[in-house]
Amino acid sequence: MQRDAQGLELTTDSAPAAAAWDQTIAAYLGYRADTAQRLAATLAADPGFGLGQCLSGYVALLGFNAAMLPVAAAAADRARPLLAAATLRERAHLAALEAWLAGMADRAVRIWEQILADHPRDALAFRLAHFVNFWLGRPERMRASVLAVEPHWDRDAASFTALLACRCFAFEECGLYTEAEAAGREAIARDPTDVWAAHGVAHVLEMQGRRAEGVAWIEQLAPGWEAANNLRHHLYWHAALFHFERGAFDRVLALYDTGFRDLGAPLTVAQPDLYIDVQNAVSMLYRLARQGIDVGARWEELADKAEARIGDCLSAFTLPHWAMALAATHRWDAAERFLRAMRHCAAGSDTIAAQVRAAALPASEAVVAAARGMPAEAVALMRPALGAMRMLGGSHAQQDVLEQLFLDCAMAAGATEDAWMLLERAAGCHPVPPHRRRGYVAAARALGFD
């Protein structure tokens, strides 16, 4: 029996495996690109380390890619006999993996939260719950988790930086910007390479309309992200969003091609259709197209990938983005197959089916209807689902593109009351008023909304 850096028991007799485990968890908390390699070193030190095999399953699921489900299932199969005589905490991790594999992400979260109730220093359970709660649209649960475990973590430990980063983002998504920014800046003071903390502060700056500060924040920290995974692409997307709001569209396109959708970059080559990268690319092209900016052939490769992922509903928030790519390239047959596959998924009884049924499917149907010149139909499809859009996860900044879709359709259909309602919703959840936001200003002026 060994113990990890948090003092928790690990069912392995290998000191090298325990040391490699700590390095793996540190890499996961830090969004490092070499997390999988560190995990491989852990399992090489002790192939019989059950919690390590369980983590292999978790890692396979983190990318929300149906092609990785067999990999995750095989990891669970390897872990099951190895964990039969392990600690209750480690066996609970296996139960969470199995729930997540079965599409019951909400059950997996409940298990991680129970682990944390018993073992509040379990960094893996904490970070997984933070991640999945985010993609279930539950920022209040993210914040509650931070507040519950924070008193039990050692402020002097390196891992406390990751907790501060999570505090930053959870508080930001709950609209508590002062507390969020303080936590994020403290994390960066401790470790300037922490991309999750950099990301949380970027969200604060975006929500408060501090665009020049946002550009400077990212440019200042970017040199420290060489070891980071694809989250650094998302930070470049944030930089592009700041430039977009300032009307620097050439800079936005440059960041698209060299920052967050560089097709030749090693991280992109390794995972060319990773959900977060697709969300970055599609949402920015959509925003640019609304401004009349020529984006060239950039939609085509995204539409190719959308066709290849028809039937994969693991990332509910990505689904309307795939629909946007198919609609932008007028691939109507593929779009219909895409929607049929979503309807099949929506008929299920798991967490994913509920997300698709309530929000992803109506949003995607609205995307296609709008692109085919039927804005009134798009409004009718999407209106009942507006209140459920948070179920898809995604930040306020990311959800914004769906709100702009509805606004466009309402304006095009002459549905003034719907457009006014959307502007009120946007003003209610975003401190920057619509007339100071590029995606809303035209409609706000046209309707006299101030």
N, C-alpha and C positions, 0 to 999 in steps of 0.2 A: 504493500500500500504506500502510495506517494501522496503528496499534497501539492496543489497548484499555488500560484502566486497570491491567491486570495485566501489561502489556508484551507481550501476545501479538499476532501479526500478524493483521490483518483484510484480506481481499481487497476493498477499496474504496479509491477515490482521494478520497473525500469526507470532509474533516475534520468537517463538521457531522454526517454520518452516524455517524462513529466516536464523536463526543461524545454523540450521541443514543443510541447503542448502550450506552455506559457508564451513561447514566441509566436505560435500560431494564433492564439487568442489576441495577442497584442497586434498582430498584423491585421486580423479581422476587425478589431476595434478601430484601427487606424486607416481602414480602406486601402490597404496596400495591395499592389498587384501580385505580390508573391505569396499570398495567403495559401493558395493551393500547394505550392512547392514546400512551404513550411509544414503543412499538414502531411504531405507525403513523407517528409523527414520524420515526423512524429510516428507514423505508422511503420516506417522502416525500422525505427528503434524498437517498436513492440507491435507487431501485427495483431496481437491478441488484445490490444487496448480497446475495449468496447466503446467507450465514449468517443475515442478518436474515429472509430468507424461510423458512429452516429453523426459526428460532425461532417464526415464525408457526404452523408445524405443531406444534411442541412445545406452544405455548400452547393450541391447539385440543384437544390430547389430555389436558391437565392436569385437565379437568373430568370425565373418565371418562363421557362421554356419546356414545352411538353416533351421534346426530344430527350430531356434529361430525367424524365420520370423513371425509366428503367434503371438508370444509374443510381438514383436515390433509393429505389426499391431494393437493389442489390446491396447497397450499403446497410439498409435496415436489416436485411436477411443476415448479413455478416455480423451485425452488432447484436442481434437478438440472443443467440446462445452465449456470446461473450459477456453479456450483461445480466445473465440469469442469476448470478450470485453477487452482483455488484451492489453498490449503495442504492438506497431508495431514490436519491437525487439523480443518479445516472440512469436508472431505469425509467424515471419520469421523463428524461430527455428522449429516450426511445419512444415512449408513448406520444410525446409531442411530435416527433418526426413522423410516426405512423399516422397521426391525425392530419398533419399537413399534407402528407402523401395522398390521403383519401379525399383531399379537397376541403377538409374541415379546418380552415385556418383559424376560425374563431375558437374552436376547441383547443388547438395548439396553443393559442395565446393564453387561454385559461390555465393550461398546464404550466406554462412558463411562469405565469403570475403566482401559481401555487408554489412552484419551486422557489420563487423569490420571497414568498411569505415565510418559508422555512429556512431559506439560505439566501439572504438579501445580498450577499457578496458574489453570487453566481453571475459573473460578467457576461457569459454566453447567453443565459436565459434572459438577462436584462436587455441585451442588444437585439436579440431576435424578437422579443416582444415589442421593442421600440420600432423595429423595422416593419413587422407585420401589422401592428396597430396603425402605422402610418398608411399602409396600402389598404387598410379597411376604413380609412377616414375617421380615425378615433384620436385626435390630438389630445383630448382631455385624459384619455387613458395613458398616453405617452407621458403627460405631465405628472399624473398621479403616480406612475411607476418611478419617475425620477425622485419625487418627494418621499416615496416610501423607502427607497434603498439608500438615498444620499447620506443619512446619518450613520450608516453602517460601513461606509467606504472610507478608506484611509486617504485623507487629503494629500499626504506626502507621496503616495504611490503614483507611478506613471499612469496607471489606469484611470485615475481620477480625472485626468484630462478628457478622456472619452466621455465620462459622465457629465462633465461640464458642457461638452459639445452637444450631448443629447438634451441637457437642460435648456440650452440655447434654442435649439430647434423646436422642442416641445412648447416652450413658453411663447416663441414667436408665432407658432401656428394657433395658439390660444389667444393671440392678440395682446400679449404682455411684453411689449417691445423693449421697455427699459430693462426689465430683469433679463430678458433674452440676450440683449446686446452685452450686458455686463458679464454674463456667463461665457459667451462666445469669445469676448476679448480676453477674459482671464485664461481661457483654454489656449488661445493663440500666444499669450505671453508665456505660458508654460511650454508650448510646443508649436512653433510657427508653421510646422508642416501638417498640422491636423486639418484635413480637408473638410471633415464634418463640421467643425467649429467655424472654419472659413465660410462654409456653405450657410450655416445658420445666420451668421452676421450679414451675409449677402442678402438673405431673405428679409431681415429687418430693414436694411437700407432700401430695398426695393419697395417694401410696403410703406415706407415713410417718404418715398419719392426723393431720396438722397442719391441722385444718379451719378453726379460727379464723384462723390465719396465712394460709391459702389465700384466705379471703374478703377479708381486709385487703390481700393482695398484689394481687388483681384490682381491687378498688375503688381502690387507690392509683394503678394504672397505666392504668386504662380511659380517663381523659380524653385520653390521648395516642394513642388508636387511631382518630381520626376519618378518617385517610387509609388505614386498613387494609382489606384485603379480607375475605372471609367467615371467615377465621380468627378474627376478633374474635368472631363468633357462637360459635365453639367455645370460646373463653375464657369467655364468659358461661355456656356449658353447664358448664364446670368450676366456675364460681361456684355454679351451681345444684346440682351434685353435692356440693359442700361443705355447702350448706344442707340438702340431702336427708339427708345422713348425720347432721346435727344435728336432724332432725325438723321443720325449718321449711318445711313443704310449701306454705304460702301463698306464701312467698318464691320457692320453686321455680317455681310456676305463674306468678308475676309475671315472673320472668326468662324463662320460656318465651314469654310473650306479648309482651314488650317487649325481650328481649335476643337470644335465639337462634332464635326462630321468629316474629318479627314479620312478618306477611305483607304489611304495607304499607311495610316498610323498603326503600329503594332497592336495596340489594344483593340482597334476597330477590326483589323484583319482577324484577330483571334475570336471576336464575337461581333460579327457584322450586323446582327439584328438584335442586339441587346435592348431590352425594353426601354431603359432610360435614355439611351442614345437615340432610339427611334422617336420617343416623345420629344426630345430636344429638337431634332431635325424637323419633324413634321410641324410642330407648333410654331416654329420660327418661320418656316416657309409659308404657312397659312397667314401669319401676321403680316409678312412682307407682301403677299399677294393682295391682301385687303388694302394695302397702301398703294397698289398699282406698280409695285416693283417687279421687274422682270427677273425671275429666278432661274431662267434657262431650263436645262434638262434635269435639274436636281431632283425633281419628283420621281423620275423614272426608276432609279435604283431602289427607292423606298417602296414604290409600287410592286416591283419585282419581289421584294422581300415580303410584302404584305400577302401576295398571292401564295407564296411558299408557306405562310403561317396560317392559312385558312383552317379553321377548326381548333386552333390553339387559343383557348380562352383564359389561360392561367393569369395573365395580367389584364384585369378588366379595364383599367384606365388606358391601357395602350390600344384597346380595340377601336375606339373612335378615331384614334390617330391612324391606324391602318386604313380605316374607311376613308379618311381624308386623302391619303395617298392614292387609293384606287379611284376615288372620285376626281381628283385633280388631273389624272391621266385618262379619264373617261373609259376606264375598264369596267364597263357596266355588267358584263357577264360575270366577271370575277367578283364584282361588288355584290351581285345577287347571291352567288355561291357563299360569299363571306357572311352575308346576313342570314342565309339559311342555316349555316353552321352555328351561328350565334343563337338562333332560335332553338336549335337542338340542345345546345348547352343550357339555355335558360329553362328548359323543361326539367332539369335535374333538381336535386334536393340539397346540394351542398352549399358552402359559402360562396363559391364562385358563381353558381347558378343564380343565387339571390342577387349578387352584384350585377350580373349581366341582365337579368330580367328587369330589375328596377331602374337601371340607369344606363349601362353600356349599350344595350340593344336600342332603346329609343334614341339615344344620342347618335349612334351610328346610322340608324335609319334616317334621322334628320339630316345628317351630313350628306347622304346620297340624294335625298329628295331636294335639298337645297342646290346641289351641284347640277341636278337635272332640271332646274328652273321651276321648282315647285315650293316656293318659300312658305306659303300658307300651310301646306301639308307638313313641312318641316316644323313649323311652330306648333301645330296640333300634335305632332308626334312627341315633341320634346317638352312641351309645357307641363304635362303631368309628372314628368320625371325630374324637374328642376330641383325640387326639394331633396331628391335622393342622390344627386350627383356627388355629394360628399362621400357616399358609400364606396365610390371608386378609388378613394385615396387621392394622392397628389396634393401638392401644396396649394395655397391660394394663388400663387403665381402661375402654377401649372393649370389649375382648373379654369383660369381666366379665359383660355382659348375657347372652351365650350360655351362660356357666357357670351363671348363675342359672336360665336356662331348663331346663337339664338337671337341676339340683338340684330345682326344683319338680316336674318330671315324675317323678324318682326317688322323692321323698317321696310324691307322690300315688299312685304305683303300688305303694307299699310295698316298693320296691327298696332296702332299707336298705344293702346293700353298695355299691350304686352311689352312693347319697347320701353315704356315708362316704368313698368314693373321691374324689368331687368336692370334699368339704370338705378332704381331704388335699391335693388339687391346688391349691385356693385358698390354703391355708395355706403351701404350698411356694413359690408365686410372688408372694405379697403379704406384706410384713412385718407388716401389721396383722392380728391373728388373727381368725378368722371371728366369734367372739363379740363383737367390737368393730365389726363391719361390718353395717349395717342389712339388707343383702340376704341375709345368711347366719346371723344370730343365732338366728332361730327354729328352723331346722333343726339348728344346732349344739346348742342347748339340748335339743331333742327327742331327739337321739341321744346326748347326754352327751359331745359332742365339745369338748374344751378343750385 
